[in-house]
Amino acid sequence: MRRDNSAKSRWRQLGQSMAEYTVVMAALVGGLLVANRGACPSEYEDCIEYLLTVMHDNYDGYSSSISAVHSYDRNYAYSGPGSQPEPPAQPDPPSSPPGVPPEPPAMPPVREAAVLRGPGGTVIGVVDDQGNVSLGEDVIGEYDFAAGEFIGNDGTSISDVDTSREVVDEEGNVLQLSALVDCGSGAIDGFGYQSEANGNFYDPTRYEQIDAGSSCSAPAYPVYLDDGSQDGGRVVNGYYYPSIYGGSFEAVGEVVYFEEQNVCLVMAMDWDAKILDEYDDDEEEEIYEAMVESWENPSEGEMSPKMATMKPEECNENRTISPP
């Protein structure tokens, strides 16, 4: 019984809806007729066709509007109260104005570089990887690696030139290693390169600036082995120091100039102690000959007291041995 009543109820509701739909449609048609004063546009056969066209057009408009509402950007950022708009991206500024070449990077205060030297060891300038030769901040010419020739900006050329790795400052001045010594006792405090451009001292390994404090500076001369290669030690105030890289700076050799032979030698400390013990003070001739013999022709089984050689023009001797 309940099932039959439910079915009858649904049919009643459906009938009522259809009746309402018919009334609404009739009202719409009537409204259109009133609005158009009972006449339809001439291009339509009757008002029903006109009504359907108007409803279709309105439907398309409503559909487009709804679609537009729903076609939103899923990445749309919140821009409500409290939000800050992001500024527009700015292009990177140019490294230099158009048409103007960028400035070369600043040279470090002290560095190692290829130094070009001419006949007699005269410094011509500093050579870069492209062969440009500069003296200070000015490029003065170029170096032909293949021909071993320097060609100046004015067209002059110098042959018989060579390059060597040396330490220079930012102005291209070739620097020589200096010793930092106690101004009173002369004891070695360290070694460094003093820039001619700014007067500061720099570490001989990393070329970093060091504080010289109250130390005085003194020349530090290189020495050479028998094969002509430069020894790693240095001579300061007539004594030889085997290392410049820190630690305990203690002299292990004495620089002696043999005047008659015109040689400047680094001799081991106390190299002549045995000779002086063997001869009396009045045997000057014998002592002299024994001293020369000790380094020229050491006795079999004995090591020569000579450790290295200095150039006579650079001899920083502690004492001179002359014929009696």
CORDAPE-V67759 format. One record per residue. N is the residue number from 1. RES is the residue in one letter. OMEGA is omega in degrees with one decimal (* if undefined). Layout:
BEGIN
n=N res=RES omega=OMEGA
n=N res=RES omega=OMEGA
END
This chain:
BEGIN
n=1 res=M omega=179.3
n=2 res=R omega=-177.8
n=3 res=R omega=-179.4
n=4 res=D omega=179.9
n=5 res=N omega=179.9
n=6 res=S omega=179.9
n=7 res=A omega=179.3
n=8 res=K omega=-179.9
n=9 res=S omega=-179.4
n=10 res=R omega=179.4
n=11 res=W omega=178.3
n=12 res=R omega=-179.4
n=13 res=Q omega=179.7
n=14 res=L omega=178.4
n=15 res=G omega=178.7
n=16 res=Q omega=179.9
n=17 res=S omega=179.3
n=18 res=M omega=178.9
n=19 res=A omega=179.0
n=20 res=E omega=179.3
n=21 res=Y omega=-179.8
n=22 res=T omega=178.9
n=23 res=V omega=-178.8
n=24 res=V omega=179.4
n=25 res=M omega=179.3
n=26 res=A omega=178.9
n=27 res=A omega=179.0
n=28 res=L omega=179.7
n=29 res=V omega=179.4
n=30 res=G omega=178.6
n=31 res=G omega=178.6
n=32 res=L omega=-179.9
n=33 res=L omega=179.0
n=34 res=V omega=-178.5
n=35 res=A omega=-179.9
n=36 res=N omega=176.1
n=37 res=R omega=174.9
n=38 res=G omega=-178.4
n=39 res=A omega=176.1
n=40 res=C omega=177.4
n=41 res=P omega=-172.4
n=42 res=S omega=-177.3
n=43 res=E omega=177.7
n=44 res=Y omega=-179.6
n=45 res=E omega=179.8
n=46 res=D omega=-176.5
n=47 res=C omega=178.7
n=48 res=I omega=178.5
n=49 res=E omega=179.1
n=50 res=Y omega=179.4
n=51 res=L omega=-179.7
n=52 res=L omega=179.9
n=53 res=T omega=179.2
n=54 res=V omega=180.0
n=55 res=M omega=179.1
n=56 res=H omega=-180.0
n=57 res=D omega=178.3
n=58 res=N omega=179.0
n=59 res=Y omega=178.5
n=60 res=D omega=178.9
n=61 res=G omega=177.6
n=62 res=Y omega=-178.7
n=63 res=S omega=179.6
n=64 res=S omega=179.7
n=65 res=S omega=179.6
n=66 res=I omega=179.0
n=67 res=S omega=180.0
n=68 res=A omega=178.8
n=69 res=V omega=-175.9
n=70 res=H omega=179.3
n=71 res=S omega=-178.3
n=72 res=Y omega=178.6
n=73 res=D omega=-178.9
n=74 res=R omega=179.1
n=75 res=N omega=-177.5
n=76 res=Y omega=-177.4
n=77 res=A omega=178.5
n=78 res=Y omega=-179.4
n=79 res=S omega=-179.1
n=80 res=G omega=-179.6
n=81 res=P omega=177.3
n=82 res=G omega=-179.5
n=83 res=S omega=178.7
n=84 res=Q omega=178.1
n=85 res=P omega=178.6
n=86 res=E omega=178.6
n=87 res=P omega=178.4
n=88 res=P omega=-179.5
n=89 res=A omega=-179.8
n=90 res=Q omega=177.6
n=91 res=P omega=178.0
n=92 res=D omega=179.0
n=93 res=P omega=178.7
n=94 res=P omega=-179.5
n=95 res=S omega=177.3
n=96 res=S omega=-179.6
n=97 res=P omega=179.7
n=98 res=P omega=178.4
n=99 res=G omega=-179.5
n=100 res=V omega=-179.4
n=101 res=P omega=179.6
n=102 res=P omega=179.5
n=103 res=E omega=178.0
n=104 res=P omega=178.9
n=105 res=P omega=-178.8
n=106 res=A omega=178.8
n=107 res=M omega=175.1
n=108 res=P omega=-177.2
n=109 res=P omega=179.1
n=110 res=V omega=-178.7
n=111 res=R omega=173.2
n=112 res=E omega=-177.1
n=113 res=A omega=176.4
n=114 res=A omega=-179.1
n=115 res=V omega=179.5
n=116 res=L omega=179.3
n=117 res=R omega=178.5
n=118 res=G omega=179.3
n=119 res=P omega=-179.0
n=120 res=G omega=178.4
n=121 res=G omega=-179.7
n=122 res=T omega=179.3
n=123 res=V omega=176.2
n=124 res=I omega=-179.9
n=125 res=G omega=-179.3
n=126 res=V omega=-176.5
n=127 res=V omega=174.0
n=128 res=D omega=-175.1
n=129 res=D omega=-180.0
n=130 res=Q omega=179.7
n=131 res=G omega=177.4
n=132 res=N omega=-179.5
n=133 res=V omega=-178.4
n=134 res=S omega=174.6
n=135 res=L omega=-170.4
n=136 res=G omega=179.5
n=137 res=E omega=-175.1
n=138 res=D omega=172.7
n=139 res=V omega=-173.6
n=140 res=I omega=-179.9
n=141 res=G omega=180.0
n=142 res=E omega=-179.2
n=143 res=Y omega=177.1
n=144 res=D omega=-175.8
n=145 res=F omega=-176.3
n=146 res=A omega=-176.9
n=147 res=A omega=-176.7
n=148 res=G omega=-173.3
n=149 res=E omega=175.0
n=150 res=F omega=178.6
n=151 res=I omega=-178.2
n=152 res=G omega=178.7
n=153 res=N omega=-180.0
n=154 res=D omega=177.6
n=155 res=G omega=178.8
n=156 res=T omega=-179.5
n=157 res=S omega=177.8
n=158 res=I omega=176.3
n=159 res=S omega=-179.0
n=160 res=D omega=177.2
n=161 res=V omega=-178.5
n=162 res=D omega=178.7
n=163 res=T omega=175.8
n=164 res=S omega=178.3
n=165 res=R omega=-178.8
n=166 res=E omega=-178.6
n=167 res=V omega=-179.8
n=168 res=V omega=174.4
n=169 res=D omega=-174.0
n=170 res=E omega=177.0
n=171 res=E omega=178.6
n=172 res=G omega=177.8
n=173 res=N omega=177.2
n=174 res=V omega=-175.1
n=175 res=L omega=175.3
n=176 res=Q omega=-179.8
n=177 res=L omega=177.4
n=178 res=S omega=174.7
n=179 res=A omega=172.7
n=180 res=L omega=-173.1
n=181 res=V omega=173.3
n=182 res=D omega=-174.4
n=183 res=C omega=-179.9
n=184 res=G omega=-174.3
n=185 res=S omega=-176.9
n=186 res=G omega=179.4
n=187 res=A omega=-177.2
n=188 res=I omega=173.9
n=189 res=D omega=-178.7
n=190 res=G omega=179.1
n=191 res=F omega=178.5
n=192 res=G omega=176.0
n=193 res=Y omega=178.1
n=194 res=Q omega=-179.8
n=195 res=S omega=174.9
n=196 res=E omega=-178.9
n=197 res=A omega=-176.2
n=198 res=N omega=176.5
n=199 res=G omega=-179.1
n=200 res=N omega=177.7
n=201 res=F omega=-177.0
n=202 res=Y omega=-179.0
n=203 res=D omega=-176.6
n=204 res=P omega=-179.1
n=205 res=T omega=-177.3
n=206 res=R omega=179.5
n=207 res=Y omega=174.9
n=208 res=E omega=-176.7
n=209 res=Q omega=178.5
n=210 res=I omega=-179.5
n=211 res=D omega=-179.8
n=212 res=A omega=179.0
n=213 res=G omega=-179.0
n=214 res=S omega=-177.7
n=215 res=S omega=171.7
n=216 res=C omega=178.7
n=217 res=S omega=179.3
n=218 res=A omega=179.1
n=219 res=P omega=177.7
n=220 res=A omega=-172.2
n=221 res=Y omega=176.0
n=222 res=P omega=175.4
n=223 res=V omega=-172.0
n=224 res=Y omega=176.6
n=225 res=L omega=-176.4
n=226 res=D omega=179.9
n=227 res=D omega=178.0
n=228 res=G omega=179.6
n=229 res=S omega=-178.0
n=230 res=Q omega=178.2
n=231 res=D omega=-177.8
n=232 res=G omega=-178.4
n=233 res=G omega=-179.8
n=234 res=R omega=176.8
n=235 res=V omega=179.3
n=236 res=V omega=177.9
n=237 res=N omega=172.9
n=238 res=G omega=179.8
n=239 res=Y omega=-174.2
n=240 res=Y omega=177.5
n=241 res=Y omega=-170.1
n=242 res=P omega=-176.0
n=243 res=S omega=177.8
n=244 res=I omega=-169.5
n=245 res=Y omega=174.4
n=246 res=G omega=-176.4
n=247 res=G omega=-179.6
n=248 res=S omega=-179.6
n=249 res=F omega=179.8
n=250 res=E omega=179.8
n=251 res=A omega=177.9
n=252 res=V omega=-179.5
n=253 res=G omega=179.5
n=254 res=E omega=179.8
n=255 res=V omega=-177.6
n=256 res=V omega=177.0
n=257 res=Y omega=176.8
n=258 res=F omega=-169.7
n=259 res=E omega=-176.7
n=260 res=E omega=-179.4
n=261 res=Q omega=-178.3
n=262 res=N omega=176.1
n=263 res=V omega=178.6
n=264 res=C omega=-171.9
n=265 res=L omega=169.6
n=266 res=V omega=-178.3
n=267 res=M omega=178.9
n=268 res=A omega=-179.9
n=269 res=M omega=-179.1
n=270 res=D omega=-178.1
n=271 res=W omega=-176.3
n=272 res=D omega=-176.7
n=273 res=A omega=-178.9
n=274 res=K omega=-179.5
n=275 res=I omega=-179.1
n=276 res=L omega=176.7
n=277 res=D omega=-175.0
n=278 res=E omega=-175.5
n=279 res=Y omega=176.0
n=280 res=D omega=-176.8
n=281 res=D omega=-177.2
n=282 res=D omega=179.4
n=283 res=E omega=-174.9
n=284 res=E omega=-179.7
n=285 res=E omega=179.5
n=286 res=E omega=179.9
n=287 res=I omega=-178.7
n=288 res=Y omega=-178.6
n=289 res=E omega=179.1
n=290 res=A omega=178.8
n=291 res=M omega=179.0
n=292 res=V omega=-179.6
n=293 res=E omega=-175.1
n=294 res=S omega=178.8
n=295 res=W omega=178.7
n=296 res=E omega=-177.7
n=297 res=N omega=179.8
n=298 res=P omega=-179.6
n=299 res=S omega=-179.3
n=300 res=E omega=-179.2
n=301 res=G omega=178.8
n=302 res=E omega=176.2
n=303 res=M omega=177.2
n=304 res=S omega=177.5
n=305 res=P omega=179.9
n=306 res=K omega=-179.4
n=307 res=M omega=-178.4
n=308 res=A omega=-176.8
n=309 res=T omega=172.7
n=310 res=M omega=174.1
n=311 res=K omega=-177.7
n=312 res=P omega=-178.8
n=313 res=E omega=178.6
n=314 res=E omega=-173.5
n=315 res=C omega=178.9
n=316 res=N omega=-169.6
n=317 res=E omega=172.8
n=318 res=N omega=175.5
n=319 res=R omega=-177.9
n=320 res=T omega=176.4
n=321 res=I omega=-178.7
n=322 res=S omega=176.6
n=323 res=P omega=-179.4
n=324 res=P omega=*
END
